Amino acid sequence: MIKLIKLKINCATEQVNNKVKNNTKITKYLRYTSRIALVTITTFWFIFALLSGSEKFGGGIKGLLLNIPNALPWLLLFAVVYVAWKWEFIGGLAITLIGLFTIFFFQTYKSLITLLGISLPLLIIGVFLLLSWQLTKGEK
């Protein structure tokens, strides 16, 4: 009888351990996918915003320096990336809110391509960070 109880306890413990391992894999996937995507997207849009308007200022270094205000929203996103890297919940919430904000600020709702290129990736990354935080919180 005692052996049967020990066997049931061992089976239950093994099932819990398997669930924790699966959650850990999902958590790591969500965390690292969102971090890599966020850094990539932020870098791409910052460089694009910096270079895209520098021609009207004469190009070169002078044009880049005069076009910095055009790239400020994306430069500020780097600060949010840092926050998201350190604190997933605050960063995930901030990234999700920024994604929603870009829909109206950049009026991405008017063009599907712009919506898919700017707002939707930020929304997805924000949700990934929030899910990663929630799964991590559940493991503790």
TAMO-V88277 format. One record per backbone hydrogen bond with DSSP energy under -0.5 kcal/mol. CO is the residue of the C=O (numbers start at 1). NH is the residue of the N-H. E is the energy in kcal/mol with one decimal. If there is no record, write none. Layout:
# TAMO-V88277
co=(CO CO)
nh=(NH NH)
e=(E E)
This chain:
# TAMO-V88277
co=(1 2 3 4 5 6 7 8 9 10 11 12 13 14 15 16 17 18 19 20 21 22 23 24 25 26 27 28 29 30 31 32 33 34 35 36 37 38 39 40 41 42 43 44 45 46 47 48 49 51 53 54 54 55 59 60 61 62 63 65 67 67 68 68 69 71 71 72 73 74 75 75 76 77 78 79 80 81 82 83 86 87 88 89 90 91 92 93 94 95 96 97 98 99 100 101 101 102 102 103 107 108 108 111 112 113 114 114 115 118 119 120 121 122 123 124 125 126 127 128 129 130 131 132 133 134 135 136)
nh=(5 6 7 8 9 10 11 12 13 14 15 16 17 18 19 20 21 22 23 24 25 26 27 28 29 30 31 32 33 34 35 36 37 38 39 40 41 42 43 44 45 46 47 48 49 50 51 52 53 54 56 57 59 58 63 64 65 66 67 68 70 71 71 72 72 74 75 76 77 78 78 79 80 81 82 83 84 85 86 87 88 91 92 93 94 95 96 97 98 99 100 101 102 103 104 104 105 106 108 109 110 111 115 115 116 117 118 119 120 122 123 124 125 126 127 128 129 130 131 132 133 134 135 136 137 138 139 140)
e=(-1.9 -2.6 -2.3 -2.2 -2.5 -2.6 -2.3 -2.4 -2.6 -2.4 -2.1 -2.1 -2.4 -2.2 -2.1 -2.3 -2.4 -2.4 -2.6 -2.5 -2.1 -2.4 -3.0 -2.6 -2.5 -2.8 -2.8 -2.8 -2.3 -2.1 -2.1 -2.4 -2.5 -2.5 -2.4 -2.4 -2.9 -2.4 -2.4 -2.6 -2.7 -2.2 -2.5 -2.6 -2.5 -2.3 -2.6 -2.5 -0.7 -0.8 -0.6 -0.9 -2.5 -1.8 -2.1 -2.0 -2.6 -2.3 -1.2 -0.9 -1.1 -0.7 -1.5 -0.6 -0.7 -0.5 -1.9 -2.7 -1.0 -0.9 -0.6 -0.8 -1.4 -2.4 -1.9 -1.9 -2.9 -1.9 -1.8 -3.4 -0.5 -2.7 -3.1 -2.4 -2.5 -3.0 -2.2 -2.4 -2.6 -2.5 -2.1 -2.7 -2.7 -0.9 -0.8 -0.8 -3.1 -1.6 -0.9 -1.1 -1.4 -1.0 -0.6 -2.5 -2.7 -1.8 -2.3 -0.7 -2.8 -1.1 -2.3 -2.7 -2.6 -2.4 -2.2 -2.6 -2.4 -2.2 -2.7 -2.6 -2.4 -2.4 -2.7 -2.2 -2.5 -1.8 -1.1 -0.9)
